[in-house]
Amino acid sequence: MTNAEAHEQKKAHIANLPDKEARTPDMPMRYFVQRASVQVELALLNKAELEPKLDYTLVNQAPPLISALRHIMAAWNDVQFDTPETQKLWIVKREEGEDARFELIAGLEAGYPGDEDVENLLAAIREGGSNPDEIQDLSDLVYACDKRIDVLEVETDITREYLKKVAELAAELGQIYAKAVVDRTKEPSVRLERDKAFTLVDNIMFEIERRTNYRYRQNDRKRAQFKFEYKSAKRKKTAAKEAVPA
């Protein structure tokens, strides 16, 4: 089944998820769909050990939903430009921007847990989603991190040099985007369908991780295989503690 066929098959199922339950992705989407595919494959390979606690009716729904999500993401990322060269440059720089956005978000969360101002900033950033939104988000995040860089350099891997590169990237993305001819990310319906499909797959991934975390509670290697996370900015203090010999 092609991604387009899977999308056609699951379109009604995706639409039936209530709008208020749709969540914005909390990790780069290309990473999410790749990791979700691996997670489902692992669950299928370990079915004999995981049944009956893990509901395989749910697991079996995942592959077509992931394919449908891939199709939606192709439409979501379909930004047309004035020249093929600009198109190619946009794809590369947009991925860099997506990674940097999540790095800075993770850094602020790690460096300022429970901080009301940071939480409000990140909540506002997560309300966006279109390409213009994300370019502005990147600039806003650079500004927020720059004001807090003394703490972030201690608590995370974010440095002044990294922030300068991200600021330059945000400016470059803005210049490239100015040459966009068509951009579907501005259409609310496209974003809502993406968020709904993401949420449905993410719910299944959560259930797989929850069940396997308990099933393999005495098997660190297998439990780690099923851990679903995006590894972003690390806390330096934690790493330093782990490096201290016993």
SERO-4910 file (N, C-alpha, C, O; in steps of 0.05 Angstrom, whole numbers):
BEGIN
 pado doro    nc1    nc2    nc3   cac1   cac2   cac3    cc1    cc2    cc3    oc1    oc2    oc3
  Met    A     17    -24      0      0      0      0     18     25      0     36     27     16
  Thr    A     12     44    -18     27     69    -19     19     87      4     -2     83     17
  Asn    A     35    108      9     28    127     30      2    141     23    -15    147     41
  Ala    A     -2    147     -3    -27    160    -11    -51    142     -7    -72    152      2
  Glu    A    -48    116    -12    -70     98     -8    -76     95     22   -100     93     30
  Ala    A    -55     94     38    -59     92     67    -74    117     77    -91    115     95
  His    A    -67    140     66    -80    165     74   -109    164     67   -126    172     83
  Glu    A   -115    154     44   -143    153     35   -159    133     53   -182    139     61
  Gln    A   -146    111     61   -159     92     78   -163    102    106   -184     96    119
  Lys    A   -145    118    116   -146    128    144   -156    156    148   -158    167    170
  Lys    A   -163    169    126   -171    197    127   -195    202    146   -195    221    161
  Ala    A   -215    185    144   -239    188    161   -232    183    191   -241    197    208
  His    A   -215    163    195   -207    156    222   -191    180    235   -196    186    258
  Ile    A   -174    192    219   -159    215    229   -177    239    234   -175    252    255
  Ala    A   -196    244    216   -214    266    219   -232    263    244   -241    283    255
  Asn    A   -238    238    251   -256    233    274   -244    240    301   -259    242    320
  Leu    A   -218    243    302   -206    251    328   -216    280    334   -213    297    317
  Pro    A   -227    284    357   -236    312    364   -214    332    361   -191    327    369
  Asp    A   -220    355    351   -200    376    346   -185    383    372   -161    387    371
  Lys    A   -200    383    395   -187    391    420   -167    371    430   -150    378    447
  Glu    A   -168    347    419   -148    326    428   -123    326    411   -103    313    418
  Ala    A   -123    341    389    -99    341    371    -76    356    385    -80    378    396
  Arg    A    -53    344    384    -29    356    396     -8    364    375     -6    351    355
  Thr    A      6    385    381     28    394    363     52    375    368     58    369    391
  Pro    A     65    366    347     89    349    350    109    361    369    115    385    368
  Asp    A    121    343    386    141    352    405    169    343    398    187    342    415
  Met    A    173    335    373    199    328    363    199    331    333    177    331    321
  Pro    A    222    334    320    222    336    291    207    313    278    211    290    285
  Met    A    189    319    259    171    299    248    186    277    233    178    254    234
  Arg    A    208    283    219    222    263    204    233    242    224    235    218    217
  Tyr    A    242    252    247    251    233    267    228    217    279    231    193    283
  Phe    A    206    230    284    183    217    296    173    193    279    169    171    289
  Val    A    169    198    253    158    177    236    178    153    233    170    130    231
  Gln    A    204    160    232    224    139    230    225    122    256    225     97    255
  Arg    A    224    136    279    225    121    304    200    105    309    201     83    320
  Ala    A    177    117    301    152    102    305    152     77    288    142     56    298
  Ser    A    162     78    264    163     54    247    180     32    260    173      9    260
  Val    A    203     40    271    220     21    285    206      9    310    208    -15    315
  Gln    A    193     26    325    179     18    349    158     -3    343    156    -23    358
  Val    A    143      1    322    122    -17    315    134    -44    306    124    -65    313
  Glu    A    155    -43    290    168    -67    281    178    -83    304    176   -108    305
  Leu    A    190    -70    324    200    -84    348    177    -97    363    180   -119    373
  Ala    A    155    -83    365    132    -93    380    121   -118    366    113   -138    379
  Leu    A    121   -118    339    112   -141    324    131   -165    327    122   -188    329
  Leu    A    157   -159    327    177   -180    330    176   -193    357    182   -217    360
  Asn    A    168   -178    377    167   -188    405    139   -195    414    133   -195    438
  Lys    A    121   -200    396     93   -204    402     89   -227    422     72   -224    440
  Ala    A    104   -249    419    100   -272    437    105   -264    466     93   -275    484
  Glu    A    124   -246    470    130   -238    498    112   -216    509    108   -214    533
  Leu    A    100   -200    491     85   -177    499     55   -181    501     41   -167    516
  Glu    A     45   -201    487     16   -207    491     12   -222    517     31   -236    526
  Pro    A    -10   -220    530    -34   -204    522    -35   -176    533    -55   -162    529
  Lys    A    -14   -168    548    -15   -141    561    -16   -119    540    -29    -98    545
  Leu    A     -2   -122    518     -1   -102    497    -23   -109    477    -23   -131    466
  Asp    A    -41    -90    472    -63    -94    454    -54    -92    425    -48    -71    415
  Tyr    A    -53   -115    411    -43   -116    384    -63   -106    363    -56   -101    340
  Thr    A    -88   -103    371   -107    -90    354    -99    -61    350   -101    -50    328
  Leu    A    -88    -49    371    -78    -22    370    -52    -21    355    -48     -3    338
  Val    A    -34    -39    360     -8    -39    346    -12    -42    316      2    -29    301
  Asn    A    -30    -59    308    -35    -64    279    -47    -40    265    -46    -38    240
  Gln    A    -57    -21    280    -68      4    268    -45     23    260    -49     41    244
  Ala    A    -22     19    273      0     38    270     12     40    241     15     62    231
  Pro    A     18     18    228     31     20    202     16     37    182     28     55    170
  Pro    A    -10     32    178    -24     50    158    -26     79    168    -26     97    151
  Leu    A    -28     83    194    -29    110    204     -2    125    200     -2    148    193
  Ile    A     20    110    204     46    122    199     49    129    169     60    150    162
  Ser    A     40    110    152     41    116    123     24    140    116     33    157    100
  Ala    A      1    142    128    -17    165    123     -3    191    133     -5    212    120
  Leu    A     10    189    155     24    212    166     47    221    147     52    244    144
  Arg    A     61    201    136     82    208    116     70    223     93     82    242     83
  His    A     47    214     83     34    228     61     26    257     69     30    275     53
  Ile    A     15    260     93      7    286    102     32    304    104     31    328     97
  Met    A     54    293    114     79    309    118     90    317     90    101    339     88
  Ala    A     87    300     70     96    308     43     81    332     34     92    351     22
  Ala    A     54    332     39     38    355     31     45    380     48     47    402     38
  Trp    A     50    375     74     57    396     93     83    410     84     86    434     86
  Asn    A    102    394     75    128    404     68    130    414     39    151    423     30
  Asp    A    108    413     25    108    421     -3    107    451     -7     86    462    -11
  Val    A    130    464     -4    133    492     -8    146    496    -35    168    486    -40
  Gln    A    133    512    -52    144    516    -79    158    543    -80    149    563    -68
  Phe    A    181    544    -95    197    568    -97    201    576   -125    193    563   -144
  Asp    A    215    599   -128    219    610   -155    238    594   -172    236    594   -196
  Thr    A    257    580   -159    276    563   -175    280    536   -161    277    535   -136
  Pro    A    288    515   -175    295    489   -163    317    492   -143    318    477   -123
  Glu    A    336    510   -148    359    513   -130    350    524   -103    360    516    -82
  Thr    A    331    543   -104    320    554    -79    305    532    -63    307    530    -39
  Gln    A    291    515    -78    276    493    -66    295    474    -51    289    467    -28
  Lys    A    317    467    -64    336    449    -52    348    461    -27    352    448     -6
  Leu    A    356    486    -28    368    500     -6    348    502     17    356    499     41
  Trp    A    323    507     11    302    509     32    299    483     47    297    483     72
  Ile    A    299    460     33    296    434     46    318    430     66    313    420     89
  Val    A    343    436     58    366    432     76    364    451    100    367    442    123
  Lys    A    359    476     95    359    496    117    335    493    135    337    498    159
  Arg    A    312    484    124    289    480    140    293    458    160    285    460    183
  Glu    A    306    436    152    312    414    170    331    424    192    328    417    215
  Glu    A    351    440    185    369    451    205    354    469    225    359    468    249
  Gly    A    335    484    214    320    502    231    301    486    250    298    493    273
  Glu    A    290    464    240    273    447    256    288    435    279    279    435    302
  Asp    A    312    425    273    329    414    294    337    435    315    336    430    339
  Ala    A    344    459    305    353    480    324    329    489    341    333    495    365
  Arg    A    306    490    330    282    498    346    278    479    369    273    488    392
  Phe    A    280    454    364    276    434    386    299    434    405    295    429    429
  Glu    A    323    439    396    346    441    414    342    464    434    347    461    458
  Leu    A    333    487    424    330    510    441    307    506    461    308    514    484
  Ile    A    285    494    451    263    488    469    272    469    491    266    474    515
  Ala    A    286    448    484    295    429    503    314    441    523    314    435    547
  Gly    A    331    459    513    350    473    531    336    491    551    344    491    575
  Leu    A    316    505    542    301    522    561    286    506    582    285    513    605
  Glu    A    275    483    573    261    466    592    280    454    612    274    452    636
  Ala    A    304    447    603    324    435    621    336    456    640    341    450    664
  Gly    A    341    479    630    354    500    646    335    515    664    344    526    685
  Tyr    A    309    516    657    290    531    673    265    515    679    243    523    671
  Pro    A    267    492    693    244    476    699    225    491    718    233    502    738
  Gly    A    199    492    710    179    505    727    179    535    725    163    548    740
  Asp    A    196    547    709    196    576    706    172    586    690    168    578    668
  Glu    A    156    603    702    130    611    690    134    627    664    120    622    645
  Asp    A    154    644    663    159    660    639    167    642    616    158    645    593
  Val    A    185    622    622    194    604    601    170    586    592    167    581    568
  Glu    A    154    577    611    131    560    604    112    575    586    101    564    567
  Asn    A    107    600    592     89    617    575    100    621    547     85    620    527
  Leu    A    126    626    546    139    630    520    136    605    503    129    606    480
  Leu    A    142    581    515    142    556    500    113    549    492    109    537    471
  Ala    A     94    555    509     66    550    502     57    567    478     43    557    460
  Ala    A     66    591    477     60    609    454     73    598    428     62    599    407
  Ile    A     98    589    431    113    579    408     99    554    397     98    550    372
  Arg    A     89    537    414     77    512    405     49    516    392     38    498    381
  Glu    A     39    540    394     13    546    381     16    551    352     -3    550    337
  Gly    A     41    556    343     46    562    315     46    537    298     33    517    305
  Gly    A     61    537    276     62    513    261     69    518    232     82    501    219
  Ser    A     61    540    221     67    546    193     97    553    190    110    558    210
  Asn    A    106    553    165    134    561    161    141    589    171    161    592    184
  Pro    A    124    609    165    130    636    177    130    635    207    147    649    220
  Asp    A    112    620    219    112    617    249    138    606    259    149    617    278
  Glu    A    147    585    246    171    571    256    196    588    252    215    587    269
  Ile    A    197    604    231    220    622    228    220    643    250    241    650    261
  Gln    A    197    654    256    195    674    277    201    661    304    214    673    321
  Asp    A    191    636    308    196    621    333    226    619    338    236    622    360
  Leu    A    241    613    316    270    610    319    283    636    329    300    635    346
  Ser    A    274    658    317    285    684    326    278    689    355    294    699    371
  Asp    A    253    684    363    243    688    390    259    671    410    265    679    432
  Leu    A    264    646    402    278    628    419    307    637    423    318    635    445
  Val    A    320    646    402    347    656    404    348    679    423    366    681    440
  Tyr    A    329    698    421    328    721    439    324    712    468    338    721    486
  Ala    A    305    693    473    300    683    500    325    669    511    331    672    535
  Cys    A    338    653    495    362    638    504    385    657    509    401    654    528
  Asp    A    388    678    492    410    697    496    408    711    523    428    716    535
  Lys    A    383    717    531    379    731    557    386    712    581    391    722    603
  Arg    A    386    686    575    390    666    597    415    650    592    418    628    604
  Ile    A    433    660    576    456    643    567    474    635    589    486    614    588
  Asp    A    477    651    610    495    644    632    486    618    645    503    601    652
  Val    A    460    615    649    450    590    661    451    567    640    458    545    647
  Leu    A    443    573    616    442    552    595    469    540    589    471    516    584
  Glu    A    490    556    590    517    545    585    526    526    607    542    509    603
  Val    A    515    529    631    521    511    653    504    486    652    513    464    656
  Glu    A    478    490    647    459    468    650    455    452    624    445    429    626
  Thr    A    462    463    601    457    449    575    481    451    557    502    462    564
  Asp    A    478    441    533    499    443    513    497    468    496    512    472    477
  Ile    A    478    486    502    475    510    487    497    530    495    502    535    518
  Thr    A    510    541    474    531    561    478    526    586    463    508    587    446
  Arg    A    541    607    469    538    632    455    544    628    425    530    640    408
  Glu    A    563    612    419    571    606    391    547    593    376    541    599    353
  Tyr    A    535    574    390    512    559    378    489    579    373    476    578    352
  Leu    A    483    596    392    462    615    389    467    634    365    449    641    350
  Lys    A    492    642    362    499    660    339    493    645    313    482    657    294
  Lys    A    500    620    311    494    604    287    464    601    281    456    603    258
  Val    A    449    597    303    420    594    299    408    621    291    389    621    274
  Ala    A    418    643    302    408    669    294    413    674    264    396    685    250
  Glu    A    437    666    255    444    669    226    426    651    209    417    659    187
  Leu    A    420    627    220    403    609    205    374    620    203    362    618    182
  Ala    A    364    632    224    337    643    224    335    665    203    316    667    188
  Ala    A    356    682    202    357    704    182    358    692    153    344    702    135
  Glu    A    374    671    150    376    659    123    350    646    115    341    648     92
  Leu    A    336    633    134    310    620    128    290    642    119    275    637    101
  Gly    A    290    664    133    272    686    125    277    696     97    259    702     82
  Gln    A    303    698     90    310    707     63    302    687     42    292    694     21
  Ile    A    306    661     48    298    640     29    267    640     26    257    638      4
  Tyr    A    253    641     49    224    639     48    211    662     33    189    659     22
  Ala    A    225    685     32    214    708     17    210    701    -12    196    715    -26
  Lys    A    223    680    -21    221    672    -50    200    650    -54    197    639    -76
  Ala    A    185    643    -32    165    622    -35    142    631    -52    133    654    -51
  Val    A    132    613    -68    109    618    -86     84    607    -75     63    620    -75
  Val    A     85    582    -65     62    568    -53     71    554    -27     92    542    -27
  Asp    A     55    557     -6     62    544     19     36    535     33     20    551     42
  Arg    A     32    509     34      8    498     45      7    498     76    -14    494     88
  Thr    A     30    504     88     30    503    118     13    526    129      7    526    153
  Lys    A      5    545    113    -12    567    122    -41    559    124    -57    573    136
  Glu    A    -48    536    112    -76    527    112    -82    512    139    -70    492    144
  Pro    A   -100    523    155   -106    510    181   -114    481    179   -108    465    197
  Ser    A   -129    474    158   -139    447    155   -115    427    152   -117    404    161
  Val    A    -95    435    138    -71    418    133    -57    413    160    -49    391    166
  Arg    A    -53    435    175    -40    432    200    -56    415    220    -45    398    234
  Leu    A    -83    418    220   -100    403    239    -98    373    232    -97    357    250
  Glu    A    -99    367    206    -97    338    199    -70    327    207    -69    304    216
  Arg    A    -49    342    203    -23    333    212    -22    328    242    -12    307    251
  Asp    A    -33    346    257    -32    344    286    -49    320    295    -42    306    314
  Lys    A    -72    315    282    -89    293    289    -75    266    283    -75    248    300
  Ala    A    -63    264    260    -49    239    252    -26    235    271    -21    212    280
  Phe    A    -11    256    277     11    253    296      1    243    323     13    225    335
  Thr    A    -21    255    333    -31    247    359    -40    218    360    -34    204    380
  Leu    A    -53    208    339    -61    180    338    -37    161    340    -38    141    354
  Val    A    -17    168    324      7    151    324     22    153    351     31    133    362
  Asp    A     24    177    361     38    182    386     24    167    409     38    157    427
  Asn    A     -2    166    409    -17    151    430    -10    122    429     -7    109    450
  Ile    A     -7    111    405      1     82    403     29     78    413     35     58    426
  Met    A     47     97    406     75     95    415     77     96    445     93     82    458
  Phe    A     60    113    457     60    115    486     51     89    499     63     80    519
  Glu    A     31     76    487     21     50    498     42     28    495     46     12    513
  Ile    A     56     28    472     77      8    469     99     13    489    109     -7    502
  Glu    A    108     37    493    129     43    512    120     36    541    135     25    557
  Arg    A     95     43    547     85     38    574     85      8    581     94      0    602
  Arg    A     75     -8    562     74    -37    566    101    -50    566    107    -67    583
  Thr    A    118    -42    548    145    -54    547    163    -46    570    180    -61    579
  Asn    A    158    -21    580    174    -12    603    169    -30    627    188    -36    642
  Tyr    A    145    -39    630    139    -58    652    148    -86    645    160   -100    662
  Arg    A    142    -95    621    148   -123    614    178   -128    616    187   -150    624
  Tyr    A    194   -108    608    223   -112    608    237    -96    631    259    -87    628
  Arg    A    223    -94    653    233    -79    676    259    -90    687    274    -76    700
  Gln    A    264   -116    682    289   -129    691    308   -134    668    328   -149    672
  Asn    A    302   -123    645    320   -126    622    326    -99    611    311    -89    593
  Asp    A    347    -87    620    354    -59    613    357    -56    582    349    -35    571
  Arg    A    370    -75    570    375    -73    541    349    -72    525    346    -54    508
  Lys    A    331    -90    531    306    -90    515    288    -67    523    274    -56    505
  Arg    A    288    -59    548    272    -36    556    282    -11    541    265      6    533
  Ala    A    308     -8    538    319     15    525    312     16    495    309     37    483
  Gln    A    309     -8    483    302    -10    455    275      4    450    270     15    428
  Phe    A    257      2    469    230     12    465    226     40    476    204     51    475
  Lys    A    247     52    487    244     79    497    241     99    475    258    101    457
  Phe    A    219    113    474    213    131    452    218    160    461    202    172    476
  Glu    A    240    171    452    247    199    459    264    212    438    277    198    422
  Tyr    A    264    238    438    281    253    420    304    264    437    300    280    455
  Lys    A    328    255    430    352    263    446    361    290    436    373    293    415
  Ser    A    356    310    453    363    337    446    384    348    465    401    332    474
  Ala    A    383    373    472    403    386    490    404    371    516    384    368    530
  Lys    A    428    362    524    432    347    549    440    366    571    451    388    566
  Arg    A    435    358    595    444    373    618    473    367    624    480    343    628
  Lys    A    490    386    623    518    382    627    524    372    656    542    355    660
  Lys    A    510    383    675    515    375    703    510    345    707    525    331    720
  Thr    A    488    335    695    481    306    697    503    290    684    512    270    695
  Ala    A    512    298    660    533    284    646    559    283    663    573    263    664
  Ala    A    565    306    676    589    307    692    588    288    715    608    275    722
  Lys    A    565    286    728    561    268    750    565    239    742    577    223    756
  Glu    A    554    233    718    556    205    708    585    198    701    592    175    702
  Ala    A    601    219    695    629    213    687    647    210    711    670    200    707
  Val    A    638    217    734    655    214    758    658    184    765    638    170    769
  Pro    A    683    174    767    687    146    774    677    140    802    678    156    820
  Ala    A    666    115    805    655    107    831    678    101    850    673     94    873
***
